[in-house]
Amino acid sequence: MKNMIFAAALVCASAVSAYAQTTTVPATDGDTPAVVTPETPNAAAPVEGANSFTEGQAKERIEAAGYTAVTDLKIDDKGVWQATAMKDGTSMSVAMDYQGNVVSK
Protein backbone atom coordinates (compact mmCIF):
# COMPACT_ATOMS: atom_id res chain seq x y z
CA MET A 1 0.00 0.00 0.00
CA LYS A 2 2.83 2.38 0.87
CA ASN A 3 4.44 1.69 -2.51
CA MET A 4 1.21 2.56 -4.36
CA ILE A 5 0.83 5.84 -2.48
CA PHE A 6 4.48 6.68 -3.12
CA ALA A 7 4.12 5.86 -6.83
CA ALA A 8 0.96 8.00 -7.11
CA ALA A 9 2.70 10.92 -5.40
CA LEU A 10 5.68 10.57 -7.74
CA VAL A 11 3.45 10.58 -10.84
CA CYS A 12 1.62 13.70 -9.61
CA ALA A 13 4.89 15.50 -8.85
CA SER A 14 6.23 14.62 -12.30
CA ALA A 15 3.10 15.95 -14.02
CA VAL A 16 3.26 19.24 -12.12
CA SER A 17 6.96 19.60 -12.92
CA ALA A 18 6.41 18.95 -16.63
CA TYR A 19 3.59 21.51 -16.74
CA ALA A 20 5.71 24.13 -15.00
CA GLN A 21 8.52 23.67 -17.52
CA THR A 22 6.29 24.07 -20.59
CA THR A 23 4.10 26.94 -19.44
CA THR A 24 5.14 30.38 -20.68
CA VAL A 25 4.27 33.41 -18.62
CA PRO A 26 5.20 36.96 -19.65
CA ALA A 27 7.92 38.39 -17.41
CA THR A 28 6.65 41.10 -15.07
CA ASP A 29 9.77 41.51 -12.97
CA GLY A 30 12.04 42.91 -15.69
CA ASP A 31 13.57 39.53 -16.55
CA THR A 32 13.30 38.36 -20.12
CA PRO A 33 13.26 34.84 -21.50
CA ALA A 34 16.37 33.30 -23.04
CA VAL A 35 14.53 32.74 -26.32
CA VAL A 36 11.63 34.82 -27.55
CA THR A 37 8.31 33.19 -28.41
CA PRO A 38 5.18 34.75 -29.89
CA GLU A 39 3.74 34.79 -26.35
CA THR A 40 6.77 36.54 -24.83
CA PRO A 41 8.09 39.25 -27.16
CA ASN A 42 10.79 41.59 -25.90
CA ALA A 43 10.05 45.25 -26.53
CA ALA A 44 13.69 46.20 -25.83
CA ALA A 45 14.96 44.19 -28.84
CA PRO A 46 17.56 43.81 -30.07
CA VAL A 47 19.09 42.72 -26.78
CA GLU A 48 22.87 42.51 -26.48
CA GLY A 49 24.32 39.21 -25.31
CA ALA A 50 26.14 36.02 -26.21
CA ASN A 51 24.40 34.76 -29.35
CA SER A 52 24.32 31.01 -30.01
CA PHE A 53 22.41 31.18 -33.31
CA THR A 54 24.44 30.10 -36.33
CA GLU A 55 24.44 32.21 -39.48
CA GLY A 56 22.04 29.76 -41.14
CA GLN A 57 19.68 29.77 -38.17
CA ALA A 58 19.73 33.58 -38.03
CA LYS A 59 18.88 33.80 -41.74
CA GLU A 60 16.05 31.27 -41.36
CA ARG A 61 14.59 33.16 -38.39
CA ILE A 62 14.78 36.51 -40.22
CA GLU A 63 13.05 34.97 -43.24
CA ALA A 64 10.41 33.41 -40.98
CA ALA A 65 9.68 36.93 -39.71
CA GLY A 66 8.63 37.91 -43.27
CA TYR A 67 11.87 39.24 -44.74
CA THR A 68 13.34 38.14 -48.08
CA ALA A 69 16.64 38.62 -49.90
CA VAL A 70 18.67 38.56 -46.67
CA THR A 71 22.22 39.76 -47.45
CA ASP A 72 25.33 40.97 -45.63
CA LEU A 73 24.46 38.88 -42.57
CA LYS A 74 27.11 39.41 -39.90
CA ILE A 75 27.23 39.22 -36.13
CA ASP A 76 28.43 42.40 -34.42
CA ASP A 77 30.58 42.80 -31.30
CA LYS A 78 27.43 42.98 -29.12
CA GLY A 79 26.16 39.54 -30.21
CA VAL A 80 23.46 40.87 -32.54
CA TRP A 81 23.10 39.53 -36.10
CA GLN A 82 22.86 42.45 -38.57
CA ALA A 83 21.68 42.19 -42.19
CA THR A 84 20.00 43.93 -45.07
CA ALA A 85 16.70 42.45 -46.22
CA MET A 86 13.54 43.20 -48.18
CA LYS A 87 10.04 43.48 -46.73
CA ASP A 88 6.97 44.78 -48.55
CA GLY A 89 9.19 45.86 -51.46
CA THR A 90 11.47 47.98 -49.28
CA SER A 91 15.11 47.30 -48.48
CA MET A 92 15.93 47.82 -44.81
CA SER A 93 18.40 46.95 -42.09
CA VAL A 94 17.31 44.14 -39.77
CA ALA A 95 18.77 42.78 -36.55
CA MET A 96 18.29 39.53 -34.66
CA ASP A 97 19.41 39.20 -31.05
CA TYR A 98 20.35 36.17 -28.95
CA GLN A 99 16.71 35.74 -27.89
CA GLY A 100 15.57 35.44 -31.51
CA ASN A 101 13.92 38.87 -31.64
CA VAL A 102 13.91 40.15 -35.25
CA VAL A 103 13.53 43.91 -35.65
CA SER A 104 13.95 46.35 -38.51
CA LYS A 105 15.90 49.55 -38.16
C-alpha positions as CSV (number, residue, x, y, z in Angstrom):
1,M,0.0,0.0,0.0
2,K,2.8,2.4,0.9
3,N,4.4,1.7,-2.5
4,M,1.2,2.6,-4.4
5,I,0.8,5.8,-2.5
6,F,4.5,6.7,-3.1
7,A,4.1,5.9,-6.8
8,A,1.0,8.0,-7.1
9,A,2.7,10.9,-5.4
10,L,5.7,10.6,-7.7
11,V,3.5,10.6,-10.8
12,C,1.6,13.7,-9.6
13,A,4.9,15.5,-8.9
14,S,6.2,14.6,-12.3
15,A,3.1,15.9,-14.0
16,V,3.3,19.2,-12.1
17,S,7.0,19.6,-12.9
18,A,6.4,19.0,-16.6
19,Y,3.6,21.5,-16.7
20,A,5.7,24.1,-15.0
21,Q,8.5,23.7,-17.5
22,T,6.3,24.1,-20.6
23,T,4.1,26.9,-19.4
24,T,5.1,30.4,-20.7
25,V,4.3,33.4,-18.6
26,P,5.2,37.0,-19.6
27,A,7.9,38.4,-17.4
28,T,6.6,41.1,-15.1
29,D,9.8,41.5,-13.0
30,G,12.0,42.9,-15.7
31,D,13.6,39.5,-16.6
32,T,13.3,38.4,-20.1
33,P,13.3,34.8,-21.5
34,A,16.4,33.3,-23.0
35,V,14.5,32.7,-26.3
36,V,11.6,34.8,-27.6
37,T,8.3,33.2,-28.4
38,P,5.2,34.7,-29.9
39,E,3.7,34.8,-26.4
40,T,6.8,36.5,-24.8
41,P,8.1,39.3,-27.2
42,N,10.8,41.6,-25.9
43,A,10.1,45.2,-26.5
44,A,13.7,46.2,-25.8
45,A,15.0,44.2,-28.8
46,P,17.6,43.8,-30.1
47,V,19.1,42.7,-26.8
48,E,22.9,42.5,-26.5
49,G,24.3,39.2,-25.3
50,A,26.1,36.0,-26.2
51,N,24.4,34.8,-29.4
52,S,24.3,31.0,-30.0
53,F,22.4,31.2,-33.3
54,T,24.4,30.1,-36.3
55,E,24.4,32.2,-39.5
56,G,22.0,29.8,-41.1
57,Q,19.7,29.8,-38.2
58,A,19.7,33.6,-38.0
59,K,18.9,33.8,-41.7
60,E,16.0,31.3,-41.4
61,R,14.6,33.2,-38.4
62,I,14.8,36.5,-40.2
63,E,13.0,35.0,-43.2
64,A,10.4,33.4,-41.0
65,A,9.7,36.9,-39.7
66,G,8.6,37.9,-43.3
67,Y,11.9,39.2,-44.7
68,T,13.3,38.1,-48.1
69,A,16.6,38.6,-49.9
70,V,18.7,38.6,-46.7
71,T,22.2,39.8,-47.4
72,D,25.3,41.0,-45.6
73,L,24.5,38.9,-42.6
74,K,27.1,39.4,-39.9
75,I,27.2,39.2,-36.1
76,D,28.4,42.4,-34.4
77,D,30.6,42.8,-31.3
78,K,27.4,43.0,-29.1
79,G,26.2,39.5,-30.2
80,V,23.5,40.9,-32.5
81,W,23.1,39.5,-36.1
82,Q,22.9,42.5,-38.6
83,A,21.7,42.2,-42.2
84,T,20.0,43.9,-45.1
85,A,16.7,42.4,-46.2
86,M,13.5,43.2,-48.2
87,K,10.0,43.5,-46.7
88,D,7.0,44.8,-48.5
89,G,9.2,45.9,-51.5
90,T,11.5,48.0,-49.3
91,S,15.1,47.3,-48.5
92,M,15.9,47.8,-44.8
93,S,18.4,47.0,-42.1
94,V,17.3,44.1,-39.8
95,A,18.8,42.8,-36.6
96,M,18.3,39.5,-34.7
97,D,19.4,39.2,-31.0
98,Y,20.3,36.2,-29.0
99,Q,16.7,35.7,-27.9
100,G,15.6,35.4,-31.5
101,N,13.9,38.9,-31.6
102,V,13.9,40.2,-35.2
103,V,13.5,43.9,-35.7
104,S,13.9,46.4,-38.5
105,K,15.9,49.5,-38.2
